Each structure stands twice: as C-alpha cells, then as structure tokens.
C-alpha cells in the first residue's frame, strides 16, 4: 500500500529519498495514489508532470542555477535573464513558423461562380474533344498573329511627304550631334552643317524621353529632362534648335509632330547660329544657350504629308488586349494560359510598346529572337515552381482575367504605368541625384514590406513559410556578397526583381494573382526592352555616357579685359594619359598630345562682332578617347575669366 500523506514531508517526497539524486528518471515520483475509501486521511495529488519532461517535475530556475554543476554560473545574472528571455521568444517564433498542424491550402471561391464558369461551359459544350480545342487554339493564334503583322506592315510601308519621299523612322533620342568630342575636331565628323534636309517620322510619347546622365550645355548640366536647346520666343519667329537637340522633342516643341500620335516632318540644317533662346511650348521646356554653335536646324512647314498609321501603339494595344482577354476567359489549362500570355505580351512589348532603339525591322526581329529563347527557359521555371501551383484548379475566370492578366499588362506597360515614379534607374547615384527619388523609394519599400507580411501569413497557413524563409535568406546572402564586391555595382533590373519576388506569390489568393501577373509583366518588359543585363556592372557599363570619375586637368588661364584673346596652359598629363582635349562652347576646338608642341592653347574672340560669353571645358585623353571634362569656365563679355568650379 502506498504511504499516506502523513508519512511524507510537506513537499510530497518520501523521507527515504532525501539522500538520493533529485528526480532521477528511474526514481521519478508520480504523485500520491488515490486514497482508499476506508481511510479517513486527506490525500492531495501533486500536479501531473508534462509529457515533454519525460516524467520529471520541473525544477525552479534558482535551484538549477544554484547547483554546483551549473555550467553558466560565471555569466552575470542579468545576462542570463536576458538570454532566457531571448530563448523564450525564439522558441515561440520557431513554433509559430511551422504553422498550423494541418496545412490550409488556399483556394479561391469565385464570386458568382455560375457567371464566371460560363466560358468553361461553352468550351465543354462546343469543343468537347481535346483535338477540337487544339485546332481552335491554333486558329486563335493565327488570327492574332495575322492581325498584328498586318497592322505593323501597314504602318512600316505607309507615309509620304510630297517632294521629299518616305520619311525615316527615328527613335525619340535621335539628333544631329554627338556628345563630348565624338563629332571630332571642329565637329568635322558630324557634317554637313547646312543646306541639307532630313525627313523623319516619330512615334508617340517622345516627350517622356529624358537625359539620364549630366549633359553640358554651356555652364549648365541638363539631367532628368528632355533635351531641346533653343526654339522661338514667340509664335511668329522661326524656331531654330541646336544640332544636339532631340529631333522628335524639338518637333513637338515646334508643333510639327504630336506627342500623343507622333508624326512626320522635314528638318532643314541651318549651319552656324548664335544664341538659342529658351521657351516652353506644347509641354516641353527648352534650354537657353547664348553662345555660337556650328550646326543648327529648323523645320519646314506647310508641307503636304500623309504619315499613315504613324503611331501603331494604340491600335495594336487594342488588338493584343482583346485577344489576351478572350483567351484568359476561355482557357482552363494553366499551361495554355500562362505560355500564351507570356508569348503575346513579349511580342507586343518588344515590337510595339517599349521596343529597343532599333528602326530596322529585320534587326529588331533578330534581337527579339535572341532575347526570347532564354526568356522562355526562365518562363518554364516560373511556371513549374510558381504559376502552376497558383492557377491549378482555378475556375474564377473573370477574376483571373482582371487580376492576373490585368497585373501582367500593368507590369508590361511600366514605361507608361510607372512613368510618374521619379526613379529612372535603381542605383544609389540616381536615387540621390533625382528629385523625389528618395521619398518614392521609401514609399515603395514600405509598400513591399506590407505586401510581404500578407504573403508570409498565407505561406504559414500552407506550412511553407520555413522553406521560403530559407530560400530568401539565401537570396539575401547572395545580394550582400554582390554588394561587397569591389569595383562592381549591384544593379537590380526589372527581370531580377521578378525572379526575386515571384516565389512568394505561389499561393492561390486574390492578392497573389495580381502580384504574380505584375511581376511576370515586369520580367517581360525588362527582358524584351533591355535584355538580360548583368546583375553586376562596372561603373563604365552602368553609366554609359555618364561620368567616368577620372582625373581632371589643372588649368591656368590668362585673360585681361584689354586683350582680345585668352591663353590657357596645363600641367603634364599623369601616367595613363597622353593628351588633352579642349571644348569651346561644347565643340572640340583643340587637341594636344605629348610631343606635339607646348602644353598651351590660345582662343581669340571674333573681330567686328559683339562679344558674348564663351564656355571652356578640358579633359585628358587616351589616344582619341576623352576622360571626364571639367565643369565650364567662362570668358565673360568684359574679358574677365570666371574660373572652373570644382567638381563634386
């Protein structure tokens, strides 16, 4: 018979156990047995030990830490308490991360299911066999491709300006002059300067083309805005533009072409021009330049022209949106839906909405095929691990069309849908330099964080959170390694952003439908427009045409008000350079190489002409290539010299 409570001490431990190790597994005490009915003694049952303690009663913390065998007695008590707290919360988070005991796979229950499933019923009713659906799909593809190609062919072959012939299609940033010293000494590589015409045709939306790297215009540096220098101060005067002005933007400024529809025109080269006044017209603010420039142009007016379908974006957008919407409503197979949408959107972006700056259709087609084949492989990986899981068994045809396909169109047309966001390139330099970019980036990061919280919630419900946490931890580690690499810059392109974020959209929820479509659209736009640019780029590749952060020459100028000239001299070039280039009013006027005379240059003012301010920039050279030019020093009209400002 078990000893009664009177035979035990107040802790409920038998007296004969006092000299034994406390709570050993083989001697663990299970509490008092139930009292017999014939006994008048009161028995109290001890708490049942929990299963996870293997039958042991839990020891108080003070008893464990006062034992001579306690390993961490040397750690101060506050630190031990802090560690216990961290361990406690870590245990809670770890248990939470597993999710519920049974995975709750998310499934969309359609709103108005009878309405949304009508397209599927029609397919079953009129195309009951697989072979019927196969040929119907082929006919559908053929109808879309034929319509698409006929509109492009009609647009490419149409257009005529009486007396000047068929206009040349140009991209929105085309001009008659190259930056820096690319036009050569005195601009001889960019001749003719005058008495020549050029017929052109512009697409729509050219006003949104901006200069992304600092571009010198006299003592100004233009960046993140259109490049139009000059124009007319009133509607009656002739509009004359500096030769490096973007032709299509100058045409919009002069009213020759429309920013919405594009248009045709004829540019007439006017030769040397002194003074290009700034003005604002048709939504474009031009830039002032007061000095002389050797090449300029204007536009011929009152011409009889028929540009035909100048801007094919809008009719082709209507065609592709219509076909993709119809297919989305009637396609029940995730594979048919996804790969059809991918191909049709890729073709539309690459040839219409955001095509590369290539005007020849054969060259453009070759480039699109080159980019399309590797994009298809990536698309298969997307489908295998992200898209199929989301779309499998989905019967909400209307919701799929609105959310997934709608999001894909938003991402594919991000050159229009996101053009209000003041971030041209996701690089530290651009974010710091572009007005409003920091605020926009903060808003985007906060929004992404909130979206991530929602996606984490659903991943946990499906008991997939820990796997995806490990995946994203690996991605983050790779990005941190890329950031730490010297001489290389991490560049998060559109397609990289899609690859990083798409795995987190693989559940079937309404928000995930939109997020996944949006990311697929961003991937398509990034690859079709720019290709698979490297994740790691050198500064020269990242900022093509921008600053090289090279050494700048130290210039000494001698100028006096009574002298009609200004004299410059400079130090001997450092190792790695063998010459020096001089720009006067943004035109290269002098080149000096080691061994070719004195390291000096003299510039004389024009006689018998009113003096005007003139601008001088200097750069070291390697063979025929120039390094960074200095900021502009100014020779004022009174003959004094304003020294070159120090670069930032």
C-alpha positions, 0 to 999 in steps of 0.5 A, spaced: 500 500 500 502 506 498 504 511 504 499 516 506 500 523 506 502 523 513 508 519 512 511 524 507 514 531 508 510 537 506 513 537 499 510 530 497 517 526 497 518 520 501 523 521 507 527 515 504 529 519 498 532 525 501 539 522 500 538 520 493 539 524 486 533 529 485 528 526 480 532 521 477 528 518 471 528 511 474 526 514 481 521 519 478 515 520 483 508 520 480 504 523 485 500 520 491 495 514 489 488 515 490 486 514 497 482 508 499 475 509 501 476 506 508 481 511 510 479 517 513 486 521 511 486 527 506 490 525 500 492 531 495 495 529 488 501 533 486 500 536 479 501 531 473 508 532 470 508 534 462 509 529 457 515 533 454 519 532 461 519 525 460 516 524 467 520 529 471 517 535 475 520 541 473 525 544 477 525 552 479 530 556 475 534 558 482 535 551 484 538 549 477 542 555 477 544 554 484 547 547 483 554 546 483 554 543 476 551 549 473 555 550 467 553 558 466 554 560 473 560 565 471 555 569 466 552 575 470 545 574 472 542 579 468 545 576 462 542 570 463 535 573 464 536 576 458 538 570 454 532 566 457 528 571 455 531 571 448 530 563 448 523 564 450 521 568 444 525 564 439 522 558 441 515 561 440 517 564 433 520 557 431 513 554 433 509 559 430 513 558 423 511 551 422 504 553 422 498 550 423 498 542 424 494 541 418 496 545 412 490 550 409 491 550 402 488 556 399 483 556 394 479 561 391 471 561 391 469 565 385 464 570 386 458 568 382 461 562 380 455 560 375 457 567 371 464 566 371 464 558 369 460 560 363 466 560 358 468 553 361 461 551 359 461 553 352 468 550 351 465 543 354 459 544 350 462 546 343 469 543 343 468 537 347 474 533 344 481 535 346 483 535 338 477 540 337 480 545 342 487 544 339 485 546 332 481 552 335 487 554 339 491 554 333 486 558 329 486 563 335 493 564 334 493 565 327 488 570 327 492 574 332 498 573 329 495 575 322 492 581 325 498 584 328 503 583 322 498 586 318 497 592 322 505 593 323 506 592 315 501 597 314 504 602 318 512 600 316 510 601 308 505 607 309 507 615 309 509 620 304 511 627 304 510 630 297 517 632 294 521 629 299 519 621 299 518 616 305 520 619 311 525 615 316 523 612 322 527 615 328 527 613 335 525 619 340 533 620 342 535 621 335 539 628 333 544 631 329 550 631 334 554 627 338 556 628 345 563 630 348 568 630 342 565 624 338 563 629 332 571 630 332 575 636 331 571 642 329 565 637 329 568 635 322 565 628 323 558 630 324 557 634 317 554 637 313 552 643 317 547 646 312 543 646 306 541 639 307 534 636 309 532 630 313 525 627 313 523 623 319 517 620 322 516 619 330 512 615 334 508 617 340 510 619 347 517 622 345 516 627 350 517 622 356 524 621 353 529 624 358 537 625 359 539 620 364 546 622 365 549 630 366 549 633 359 553 640 358 550 645 355 554 651 356 555 652 364 549 648 365 548 640 366 541 638 363 539 631 367 532 628 368 529 632 362 528 632 355 533 635 351 531 641 346 536 647 346 533 653 343 526 654 339 522 661 338 520 666 343 514 667 340 509 664 335 511 668 329 519 667 329 522 661 326 524 656 331 531 654 330 534 648 335 541 646 336 544 640 332 544 636 339 537 637 340 532 631 340 529 631 333 522 628 335 522 633 342 524 639 338 518 637 333 513 637 338 516 643 341 515 646 334 508 643 333 510 639 327 509 632 330 504 630 336 506 627 342 500 623 343 500 620 335 507 622 333 508 624 326 512 626 320 516 632 318 522 635 314 528 638 318 532 643 314 540 644 317 541 651 318 549 651 319 552 656 324 547 660 329 548 664 335 544 664 341 538 659 342 533 662 346 529 658 351 521 657 351 516 652 353 511 650 348 506 644 347 509 641 354 516 641 353 521 646 356 527 648 352 534 650 354 537 657 353 544 657 350 547 664 348 553 662 345 555 660 337 554 653 335 556 650 328 550 646 326 543 648 327 536 646 324 529 648 323 523 645 320 519 646 314 512 647 314 506 647 310 508 641 307 503 636 304 504 629 308 500 623 309 504 619 315 499 613 315 498 609 321 504 613 324 503 611 331 501 603 331 501 603 339 494 604 340 491 600 335 495 594 336 494 595 344 487 594 342 488 588 338 493 584 343 488 586 349 482 583 346 485 577 344 489 576 351 482 577 354 478 572 350 483 567 351 484 568 359 476 567 359 476 561 355 482 557 357 482 552 363 489 549 362 494 553 366 499 551 361 495 554 355 494 560 359 500 562 362 505 560 355 500 564 351 500 570 355 507 570 356 508 569 348 503 575 346 505 580 351 513 579 349 511 580 342 507 586 343 512 589 348 518 588 344 515 590 337 510 595 339 510 598 346 517 599 349 521 596 343 529 597 343 532 603 339 532 599 333 528 602 326 530 596 322 525 591 322 529 585 320 534 587 326 529 588 331 526 581 329 533 578 330 534 581 337 527 579 339 529 572 337 535 572 341 532 575 347 526 570 347 529 563 347 532 564 354 526 568 356 522 562 355 527 557 359 526 562 365 518 562 363 518 554 364 521 555 371 516 560 373 511 556 371 513 549 374 515 552 381 510 558 381 504 559 376 502 552 376 501 551 383 497 558 383 492 557 377 491 549 378 484 548 379 482 555 378 475 556 375 474 564 377 475 566 370 473 573 370 477 574 376 483 571 373 482 575 367 482 582 371 487 580 376 492 576 373 492 578 366 490 585 368 497 585 373 501 582 367 499 588 362 500 593 368 507 590 369 508 590 361 506 597 360 511 600 366 514 605 361 507 608 361 504 605 368 510 607 372 512 613 368 510 618 374 515 614 379 521 619 379 526 613 379 529 612 372 534 607 374 535 603 381 542 605 383 544 609 389 547 615 384 540 616 381 536 615 387 540 621 390 541 625 384 533 625 382 528 629 385 523 625 389 527 619 388 528 618 395 521 619 398 518 614 392 523 609 394 521 609 401 514 609 399 515 603 395 519 599 400 514 600 405 509 598 400 513 591 399 514 590 406 506 590 407 505 586 401 510 581 404 507 580 411 500 578 407 504 573 403 508 570 409 501 569 413 498 565 407 505 561 406 504 559 414 497 557 413 500 552 407 506 550 412 511 553 407 513 559 410 520 555 413 522 553 406 521 560 403 524 563 409 530 559 407 530 560 400 530 568 401 535 568 406 539 565 401 537 570 396 539 575 401 546 572 402 547 572 395 545 580 394 550 582 400 556 578 397 554 582 390 554 588 394 561 587 397 564 586 391 569 591 389 569 595 383 562 592 381 555 595 382 549 591 384 544 593 379 537 590 380 533 590 373 526 589 372 527 581 370 531 580 377 526 583 381 521 578 378 525 572 379 526 575 386 519 576 388 515 571 384 516 565 389 512 568 394 506 569 390 505 561 389 499 561 393 492 561 390 489 568 393 486 574 390 492 578 392 497 573 389 494 573 382 495 580 381 502 580 384 504 574 380 501 577 373 505 584 375 511 581 376 511 576 370 509 583 366 515 586 369 520 580 367 517 581 360 518 588 359 525 588 362 527 582 358 524 584 351 526 592 352 533 591 355 535 584 355 538 580 360 543 585 363 548 583 368 546 583 375 553 586 376 556 592 372 562 596 372 561 603 373 563 604 365 557 599 363 552 602 368 553 609 366 554 609 359 555 616 357 555 618 364 561 620 368 567 616 368 570 619 375 577 620 372 582 625 373 581 632 371 586 637 368 589 643 372 588 649 368 591 656 368 588 661 364 590 668 362 585 673 360 585 681 361 579 685 359 584 689 354 586 683 350 582 680 345 584 673 346 585 668 352 591 663 353 590 657 357 596 652 359 596 645 363 600 641 367 603 634 364 598 629 363 599 623 369 601 616 367 595 613 363 594 619 359 597 622 353 593 628 351 588 633 352 582 635 349 579 642 349 571 644 348 569 651 346 562 652 347 561 644 347 565 643 340 572 640 340 576 646 338 583 643 340 587 637 341 594 636 344 598 630 345 605 629 348 610 631 343 606 635 339 608 642 341 607 646 348 602 644 353 598 651 351 592 653 347 590 660 345 582 662 343 581 669 340 574 672 340 571 674 333 573 681 330 567 686 328 562 682 332 559 683 339 562 679 344 558 674 348 560 669 353 564 663 351 564 656 355 571 652 356 571 645 358 578 640 358 579 633 359 585 628 358 585 623 353 587 616 351 589 616 344 582 619 341 578 617 347 576 623 352 576 622 360 571 626 364 571 634 362 571 639 367 565 643 369 565 650 364 569 656 365 567 662 362 570 668 358 565 673 360 563 679 355 568 684 359 574 679 358 574 677 365 575 669 366 570 666 371 574 660 373 572 652 373 568 650 379 570 644 382 567 638 381 563 634 386 
